[in-house]
């Protein structure tokens, strides 16, 4: 959808795995950083009479618009030496209550009244 809104003559294929992984690394998956990078890339492409966002344009956009926020990152548009870390979210065990079908966690912290009753 983002690519369809770009004011460029040709498709930049931002969703191709090769480019999408680079965009993800450059932005840490933060949509605001992706938008900043793509907007500046489109600006550069238009000023240079380019018909699409290619790796050279994205590399320049990374240096001009993202580098200040991420000084320790390699520019993923000029090198293959970058690694995307896999983020694992903890699994949450949920059970369905038979009477009201709302999801409830298996363990709840005890309230003070419950502790005093059990004493």
N, C-alpha and C positions, 0 to 999 in steps of 0.2 A: 504494500500500500504506500509506504514511504517513497519508494522508487517511482511509482506512478505519478507522484506529485512534483517530482523534480523538473525544473524547466530546461531539460537537456534533450537533444535530438535523439539520442540512442539510449537503450537500456544499459544500466551500469552493472546489472546482475549482482546486486548487493547481497542477495539471499543465497548465492552459490556458496557451498561449504568453504571453499578456499578463501573467499572474501569475508563471509559471515564470521568465521573463526577469528580472523584478524580484527574485525570490528569489535567482537566480543572482548578480545584481549585488550585492545586499545581503550575500551570504555569500562572494563570490569563489569560489563553487563548493565551498566547504568544508562537508562534510556536518554537522560539529559545529555550525557557525554556523547552518545551516538548521534543525537540530533545536532549537537554543536559541531561535531566532526563532519557530518554530511552537509550541513548548511554551509560551513566554510569551504568544504570541497566543491560544492556547487558554485559558490561565489568565485573560487579560483578557476574552475572549468569555464565559466562564462567569460571571465576576463581574459582567458587564454584561448578563447574560441575552440575549446574542446567540446566534443559531442557527448561525452559521458564521463563518469568518474572512473578513472583507472587507478592502478596502484601508485603511479607517480603523483597524481593529484591528491590521493588520500594520504600519501607520505608527507606531502607539503602541508596539508591540512592538519595532520597530526602534530607536526612540528610547531605550527603557528597557533593552533587552538587548544591542544590537549597537553602538550609537553610541559607547560608551566604547572599544571595540576598533577602530573605524573612524571617527575624528573628521573626516576629510577627505571622506567620502563624502556625496553627496546622499541624502536619504531617497527611495528609488525608489518608495515607496508613496504619496507626495504630489506627486511631480513626474515629468515625462517627460524631464527633463534629466539623463540618465545614459547612459553608453555602455559597452557590453560589448566589451572588447578580445578579439580573436581570438588564441588561443595556437596557434602552429604548433610541432609537435614535429619535430625533424630526422628525415629518413628514414634508415633504416639499410639498407645493401645486404647482403643475406644470400644465400648460395648453399648448395645442398644437396649434401653429399658423396655420391657414388654408392655407396659401400660401406656406410656406416652410417646414412645418411639423417638425421644430426644437422645442425642449422643451425650454420654457422660463419661468422664475419665474414671478409671478403675479405683484410684485412690484419691481421697480428699483429705485435706488437713483437718485435724480435729479442732472443734471449737472449745472454748474454755468451759462452757456448760457441760459438754460431753466428758471432758476430763474430770471435772469435779463430781459428776454423777458416778463415774467408774471408780472413784477413790474410796 
